[in-house]
Every structure is written in structure tokens, then in C-alpha cells.
Amino acid sequence: MDKFFKITERGSNVRTEIIAGLTTFFAMAYIVITNPNQIVSFSHLAEGADPAFQQIWNAVYVASLLGAIVGTLLMALYAKMPFAQACGMGLNSFFFVSFILPHVIMGDGSEGLIQGYQSGLVIILVSGLIFLVLSLSGLRSKIAKALPDCLKKAIPAGIGLFIAFLGFQNAGILQANQYTLLQFVDIHGAIVGEGIMAIMPALLALLGFLVIAILEKYHVKGSVLISIVAITILYYIVTGTAPAFDMGQVGQTFKDFGSIGITGVFKGSSWADAFSGPAIGGVFSAIMLIVTFCLVDMFDTIGTLYGTASQADLLDKDGDPVNVNECMASDSIATVAGSVFGTSTVTTFVESASGVAAGGRTGLTSLVVAICFALCLFLSPLASLVPSCATAPALIYVGVLMLKGFAKVDMDDMRSAVPAFLALIMMPLTYSISNGIGIGAIAYVVITLCTGKYKKRDIPVTIIAALFILKFLAVSM
């Protein structure tokens, strides 16, 4: 095992890899429940809603886990990297808006809702196949390597901010404000109003973050996992709630998966509706949807790989992730497999950085994550018992670690500083890694052209910028 995963060669050990795998899993375990919730829009599961919503939820639940298992196993055994895969956040909501919501608006009933869901799987399958061709041909990694040095340094830092932003939101540390959009958790208002328990998750998350920092200062191994376990236990003690789960729905979940999930892309009606159905809007709209899913997944993955690989010290002499081609192929195959199973785009997860922060350096970390996902097929309620306030500190801590790379950007040269800054800030503000990369690339090309420094090596990043301009014109995501 040591020889296969190169554990000793990368300065790790089995115990650390297992702890890192568990850390990554618990940091991204929210996706087990969140992904099906996003694809059907959770509000549609209310009592009295169309039963098709629950069927789709059940099918997506199983499909999401299977897609995550396939993708993460590929990362473990083929790419041999400490990265985990699952259905991408943002893309699942986009899936609902593009394929299911139109049928809700048109009032098509159960048959229409399921047809919309299955036609969407066709679009995901085609986009996944395009990913696969780009990956196997090596073009996808060339696109990644074509990014200018300033963006390569800014991407990990931007992802760090994005990850921390997710952590602050998940725990309720950041709240919505009608005037400033966001605000720090209203501690005074809660105390005099709903009571201290209303903000307890936010307070526990802040405590968990400080626990990680203190443990890291003392160089305690597994500090992130220790914090997750401790805050989870403390959460149930302080809130006075008892952890409980119901195993009764497991059978029905698998039944719906078999009847409408894995059969979706094999139906002729799904393909017809995907390219000519009224909900999607015709062939051109279908093509633009395919391009959009391609671009978002491609650059989300590129960004995540560069960010987490830099944190794990797994970059080659050119500053690119080792085994980048294998990582890209793993991501592509996972998307294809996910669409066949019945879920939206599977992508490399930014939460992989939490496992890297815990010491994960090899594919053994990913193997542990895949095993945990497999267990969730039958024991999913256990994963849902970990509250977001327990995993949020891990995400915030990863943000701290990943920001250090931005210090290497040449801030005296506006050709480097401005694109890097835009990539950094736009990732959290637009809630999208790919948007940050795209806006940074566009700025780099414009500044380069206007300052007379454009050279042949800038052609690839120009193509990237042009693709993003088309994407922004087609759909804002």
C-alpha cells in the first residue's frame, strides 16, 4: 500500500491519511443531503406537494453518492491524489432552474417534472463526454497550464476566501442584511429577542475555529477532526437535542433510483426533450447549457486542483499539480457516471483542502472518503448528524492557510496585480470559482493588449477569456 500510494515518498503515514480522509468527508458530508435538496428545491418537499419531487429527491440521493464514490475512487486509485469528488454546489441549483423549474411553471405535473429531470441528465451526460475528450486528449490540462502566473497564485487564495465564506455562512456567523447585504451575527439582537440559543451554532463555530488554531499552534495532529467531533458533541449537549435518524426510507430511496434515476439517459424521450423540448427552448439553448456546464465544471476543477495541490505541496517545477491529466480525467469520468446514475455535474470539491490541511497527501485519503460515501448509501442519517457549525471551522481554517500564496503576486505590476485581485475577490463575491478565473483572465488579456505586452504565449488565455465572455453573455452563473 505504501508503494502504491507513495505514502512515505510524500512524507505522510497511514494514520495521517485516514484522519485526513475522515476530515475531508465530514467537511463535505453536507452534500449528501444538500444536493438532492438543491435539485428539487427543498421547499417543494412540503406536505401536499407533487409526489414526483420526493421521487426525484430519492433518485438523486442515491445517484449523488454513487457519483461521488466513482469520482473519489478514481482520484484515489488512478490519479492517486488526496482529492474528493461530489456533485458541485451551484451547478445543482442551476440544474433545477434550467430543467425542473420550467415544468413547475408550466404546471406539467408529475410526468413533466420527471421528464424535465431526465432531459437535464442528458445535457449533463453530453457535457461530461466533452470533458472526457478534452481530458484524454490533454487539452484540458493544457488549458490549465496556459493560465498566467499571477492567476495561478491568485486562484488558491481566492478559493481560500470562498471556502471561508462558505464556512461563515453555513454556521450563521454571516447573516443577510437588507442594507449592507451581509452582517456579522447579531449577538445582542438574539439575546434580547429569540435568546442565546438562536445564535449558538455561530458561537460554537467560532469556538471550533479557535480550537483548531490553538491545536495547530501546538502541532497537534488531526486538529481539524478533533474540532469537528468536539463541536458536534458540544452542539447536542448545549442545544439539548438528541441525535436521531430513521432508516425506514432506505428501501424506497433505492426503488425510486431504479425507476427514474438510472434509466433517465437511456430513454429516447429524454434526448428529444433535451434538444427540442419547450422547457429548454430548442437546440441552441441546449448547446449553450452544455457549454455553460462544461465551462463551470472545467474551471471549478482547475481552480480546486491548483488550490489544494499548492496547499499539499504537490506542484511540479512549473507550478502545476502533479498527475494533473489523471485528475482531469477522473473528474470527467465522474461527471459521465453521475449523469448515468441520475445526478448533476460531479466535480472536485474545494473541501478537499480540509483533508490536505489535516495532512492528506496521497490517494489513500480519497479512498477513505469513498468508503465513507459508500457507507452513507445505507447509513446516511449518521452523516447528517454532524451539524454545519462543526464543519464550518474546518472551512474557515483552510481559508487562512490558502491565502498565503497571494503574497507571491507582484503587486507593483498592474498587469499581474489587477487580474489577481479580481480573481481573488470575485470568487467569494459571485459565489463561483469559475467566475473568478474568468474575470481575472479577461482583465489580464485586456491589460496585456492595451500595454503592448501581448505575446504568442498569451493566445491560450485569450481563448479562455473569450469563452468566458460568451458564457457571461449566455447565462450569468
Secondary structure, DSSP 4 states (H G I P E B T S, - for coil): -HHHHTTTTTT--HHHHHHHHHHHHHHHTTHHHHHHHHHHTGGGGSTTS-HHHHHHHHHHHHHHHHHHHHHHHHIIIII--S--EEEPTTHHHHHIIIIIHHHHHHT-HHHHHHHHHHHHHHHHHHHHHHHHHHHHTTHHHHHHHTS-HHHHHHHHHHHHHHHHHHHHHHHTSEEEETTTEEEE--HHHHHHTT-GGGGHHHHHHHHHHHHHHHHHHTT-TTHHHHHHHHHHHHHHHHH--------TTHHHHHHHIIIIITTGGG-HHHHHHHHH-TTTTSHHHHHHHHHHHHHHHHHHHHHHHHHHHHHTT-B-TTS-BTTHHHHHHHHHHHHHHHHHHT-S-EEE-TTHHHHHHTT--SHHHHHHHHHHHHHHHHHHHHHHTS-HHHHHHHHHHHHHHHGGGGGGS-TT-HHHHHHHHHHHHHHHHHT-HHHHHHHHHHHHHHHHHHTT---GGGHHHHHHHHHHHHHHHH---
